[in-house]
Amino acid sequence: MGIYRLESYLEKDVPNQFCWQVSIKKLADEFRDQTNRDPVMIVDGSYSLRTIYVQSGEEWMQGGQMKNFVKTMKKFVSTFEGIGVRVMFFFDGITQEQKRGEWLQRRGSQIKKVMDLFNNLNNKNVEKSKYSSFLLPPLIGATGRFIAKFECGCDVRISISECDAEIAEYAQREGCFAILSRDTDFILLDGARHYLSIERLDMAKMTTVTYSREGLLDFLKINQQQLFLLASLLGNDTVHFHKLKHFHKRFSHTGYIFEVLPGIVEYINKWNFIGYYKDEDLREIARDVFGDENMANDLSVSIKSYLPPSRERTGITPMNDIQDKNWQQILELAREKHCFSQAVPSMYPVMLGKAYELSISLENYGSSDTVPTAKIYQPLRQRIYGVLLHEKPTATTVKEWCIDSKTIPTEPTEVSVMRICNIERFHPGLIKLWDETCEPYCRWHLFAQSLTEEKKLDAKMLERLGLPYAVPVAVLFYLLNECTEVLTEVDVDVILAQAVLVRLYTCDNLKDIRYQHAEPTVIHLSTIFNRGVTTVLFLLSACGFELKEAMPWLYFDGKLFQQKYNEAKRKRATQEKLCEDKKEVLLKFREMKRLVLPQISWR
């Protein structure tokens, strides 16, 4: 989010002394000439994925067009490489608790839009553009970092603490050329030589706008410490904007930023504090602004967030006895997997004792006829916790922030860690499981045992099928055995047919698919399947699998999913027709279906 409405203020009259348009190639050439080093640009992945996807114009309602987005991302990276700029990505890893209020507030805003969307979907002329910018398809948000890593060959890092601060600290330490984002916090942070706006990025001309903190300070006639307080009193992720509305009305009844910001600058200057703000200074400001001196702590945390961070080496508390030292070694391995995007980002936080998060997806939270996907996959998550925390028996519960109704939770839910029966037979320990010398069948056996409670997939047949097709098979097997009323056999056929066919379609083929309108049933079915995919990827990570061959662009496309659904439901297409009369597709389809529904046979 950055600083509330600051971007609007900075970009009102471009160019000005703190914001102007630039040629990225020219800046990169100047950097190379002056430093004799190749320019490295850090892309703030958490903000940029949404912008890149929306600008690509790909369909998003039925779960996204993963294969086409891979192509878009490759083009994005190669365009920068074409002007000699190496691209690396940073993504958020762990939500900081001081930002939990902001996280919940955003979820509340999103859920209203999702419910509005479902209320209007029966209108065949629903304006997709009205909704496209606020919510990414779940698979894009969950696996976009892996597109950057596996398909684009970029260096990808996942944050341990505050992502913005980690990006800035890394950029400054490594002497990076630029940070590309839409987060105005980077105007205040000491980081790369340039902060570039992704929202104003013109890929054809390779131009955008850049910002100058020094120019802003000079224009506002304030110092750096005052700028940090200004950011805090405008509203950011730590000091929430809704707590400042009454204060802002002192300067503008309409909340107009061009009246509010100068008013706050004048307000700050009246205090006449010199140097760093002391605790008593902040308590005095908090009493005046909020009528609550306890808000001084929030102001302090906010101001310190713009200061250079102390580097966190491990995030792990030293331990003493043998069992704890084993757990410490496991955490160090998990941390490395996390930081270098070798596992799903939810794994390491859970192992540290932090909460699991599941945000908003495209499902009708206001309907009593559907089961929220967060609840559908909770038993599987609990067994995954059992795999991850097997060697920490004192861990009996995990906190979850999961959106599973139209009411946003105010407290996390504590769920039990479920350990599968006789787990010692299947679980050799995470250190061995995550080692590259571990026998593949050992992983497949644990995966199959952990997937479902009673009826089990055949681990040998699943291993023989292999990745990526084992992922949709696992999702469907789970749903058919643990949430029996969610899928029909026709739904299974649709999911399997498109999973096998998507590899044979070019991006142009997928783009050319046409349909009349998006249907709530298709959207919800897609969401159920894709939430299952992300949960199965979590299990694969826990079991030590390499994720490259498990990625969803190998077996899912939203528009192809819609097309196959229409063929199956409206045209009553046979399995042969769903598989487009391609013999090799039909054979793979039937091999997968035998695993999902072992009793099914064909004449």
Stockholm file with secondary structure:
# STOCKHOLM 1.0

chainA/1-603         MGIYRLESYLEKDVPNQFCWQVSIKKLADEFRDQTNRDPVMIVDGSYSLRTIYVQSGEEWMQGGQMKNFVKTMKKFVSTFEGIGVRVMFFFDGITQEQKRGEWLQRRGSQIKKVMDLFNNLNNKNVEKSKYSSFLLPPLIGATGRFIAKFECGCDVRISISECDAEIAEYAQREGCFAILSRDTDFILLDGARHYLSIERLDMAKMTTVTYSREGLLDFLKINQQQLFLLASLLGNDTVHFHKLKHFHKRFSHTGYIFEVLPGIVEYINKWNFIGYYKDEDLREIARDVFGDENMANDLSVSIKSYLPPSRERTGITPMNDIQDKNWQQILELAREKHCFSQAVPSMYPVMLGKAYELSISLENYGSSDTVPTAKIYQPLRQRIYGVLLHEKPTATTVKEWCIDSKTIPTEPTEVSVMRICNIERFHPGLIKLWDETCEPYCRWHLFAQSLTEEKKLDAKMLERLGLPYAVPVAVLFYLLNECTEVLTEVDVDVILAQAVLVRLYTCDNLKDIRYQHAEPTVIHLSTIFNRGVTTVLFLLSACGFELKEAMPWLYFDGKLFQQKYNEAKRKRATQEKLCEDKKEVLLKFREMKRLVLPQISWR
#=GR chainA/1-603 SS CCSTTHHHHHTTTSSBTTEEEEEHHHHHHHHHHHHSSCCEEEEEHHHHHHHHHHHHTCCCTTSCCHHHHHHHHHHHHHHHHHTTCEEEEEECCSCCGGGHHHHHHHHHHHHHHHHHHHHHTTSTTCCGGGTTTTCCCHHHHHHHHHIIIIITCCEEEECSSCHHHHHHHHHHHHTCSEEEESCTHHHHSCCSSEEEESTTCBTTTTEEEEECHHHHHHHHTCCHHHHHHHHHHHCCSSSCGGGTHHHHTTTCTTCCHHHHHHHHHHHHHHHCCCSSCCHHHHHHHHHHHHSCGGGHHHHHHHHHTTSCCCCCSCCCCCCCSHHHHHHHHHHHHHHHHHHTTSSCTTHHHHHHTCCEEECCCSSCTTCSSSCCHHHHTHHHHHHHHHHHTTTCTTCCEEEEEECCSSSCCSSCEEEECCCCTTGGGTCCCHHHHTSTTSCHHHHHHHHHHHHCSSSCCCHHHHHHHCTTTHHHHHHHHHHHHHSTTSCCHHHHHHHHHHHHHGGGSCHHHHHTCCCSCCCHHHHHHHHHHHHHHHHHHHHHHHTTCCSGGGCGGGTCCHHHHHHHHHHHHTSCCCHHHHTTTCHHHHHHHHHHHHHHSTTCCCC
#=GC SS_cons         CCSTTHHHHHTTTSSBTTEEEEEHHHHHHHHHHHHSSCCEEEEEHHHHHHHHHHHHTCCCTTSCCHHHHHHHHHHHHHHHHHTTCEEEEEECCSCCGGGHHHHHHHHHHHHHHHHHHHHHTTSTTCCGGGTTTTCCCHHHHHHHHHIIIIITCCEEEECSSCHHHHHHHHHHHHTCSEEEESCTHHHHSCCSSEEEESTTCBTTTTEEEEECHHHHHHHHTCCHHHHHHHHHHHCCSSSCGGGTHHHHTTTCTTCCHHHHHHHHHHHHHHHCCCSSCCHHHHHHHHHHHHSCGGGHHHHHHHHHTTSCCCCCSCCCCCCCSHHHHHHHHHHHHHHHHHHTTSSCTTHHHHHHTCCEEECCCSSCTTCSSSCCHHHHTHHHHHHHHHHHTTTCTTCCEEEEEECCSSSCCSSCEEEECCCCTTGGGTCCCHHHHTSTTSCHHHHHHHHHHHHCSSSCCCHHHHHHHCTTTHHHHHHHHHHHHHSTTSCCHHHHHHHHHHHHHGGGSCHHHHHTCCCSCCCHHHHHHHHHHHHHHHHHHHHHHHTTCCSGGGCGGGTCCHHHHHHHHHHHHTSCCCHHHHTTTCHHHHHHHHHHHHHHSTTCCCC
//
